[in-house]
Amino acid sequence: QVQLVESGGGLVQAGGSLRLSCAASGDIFSIKAMGWYRQAPGKQRELVATITIRSGSSTNYANSVKGRFTISRDSAKNTVYLQMNSLKPEDTAVYYCNADLWMYDSWGQGTQVTVSS
């Protein structure tokens, strides 16, 4: 069982930055990878970035955020971060942390990111 808690969302002006945090607890040793997804009003939830946990720190990004967002992890804190720079209004969404385990996925409650133009 893994529980995820996101934090760091908020309101920021276009071009600004935010850093999201996702703290994992529970059966953290069963996590294969973690990632960030987002869901904007009227749209389906989409992948933002992923990072492997057990086999290193291989990362993957959606094309829309490449060069602007960086996913990283702190193993000692069981925490994954999403550094978001050069934010655009189209980045506005609820951002969800995800943990990919061997037999199931876990999701955080989501944190709102709003980027004003």
N, C-alpha and C positions, 0 to 999 in steps of 0.2 A: 504494500500500500504506500503510495506516494501522494503527498499533498504539496501543492504549489501556491505560493503567495506572491503576486506581482505588486510592484510599487514603482513610483517615479513618474507616473503620468501627470498631465497637467495641461495648462494653456501656454502656448508659446507663439511668438510672431514668426511669420515666414522667414526662413533663413537662420533661425535659431536652432538650439540644440536641447535635447533631453536625454537622460539616461534612465532606462528602465531596468529594474532588478527583479529577479525571480528566485526566491528562496525555496529550496526543496527540502522536504523532511519525510521521514518514514523509511521505506525500503529503498534508499537511495542507491544501493549497490546493484539494483536491478535495472537501473536506467542505462539505456544504450545511447540515447541521444536526446537533446533538448532543443527546443526551438521556440520561435516567436511567430505567431499568426495574428492577423488583424481582420476586423470586420467593420466595414464602413456602412453607413445607412444605405439600404437598398442594394447592397452587394453581399455576395457570399464570403465566408471566411477564406482568407488566402494566406499562403505561406509567405513569411517575410525573411526568415533566416533560420538555419539550423546549425548545430554544432554537435559533433560526436563526443561521447563521454569516456567510454572504456578504451577505445582504440586510438585515442589521441584527441586532437582538437580540429579535425577536419570541418570546414565550414561550407555552407551553401547559402546563396542569397537569391532573392527574387531580382529580376532584371531592373525593376523599378527602384530598387534601393541600393544597388551596387554602387560603390564609391561614396555613399553617403552614410550608410549604417554599418556598424561593426558589432558582431556578436562575440562574446568572450565568456570565459568561465573562471571561477575561483573555486577550486576543489576543496580547499580548506574550509570555505564558508558554505559549500553546497549551493552555490549561487551562480546563475547565469545572468549576464548583462546584455543589454542592447543599447549601444551608443548611437544616437540618432543625430546626425548633423545635417545642415542645409535643409531643414524641414520645409516641406511644401504643404499648401492647404490640402492637397489630395492625400497626404499622409494621415489626415484626420480619421480616426477609427478607434474602436476598442481593441486594445492589444492583449492577446492571450498568450500565456506561457504554456508550453506543452512538454511533456516528458514521454518519450517512447521507451516502454519497457518490453520485456520479453513476451508477455502475454496480454498486455493491455496498455492503454494510454491514459495519462492523467492530464487534467486541464486546470489552470488557475481560474480565478474569478473574473479576471480581466481588469485592465486599467485604461481609463479614457485618455487619449491624446488628441488635443485640439490645436490645430495650427491656423492662425488667423492670417488673412492676406493683407 
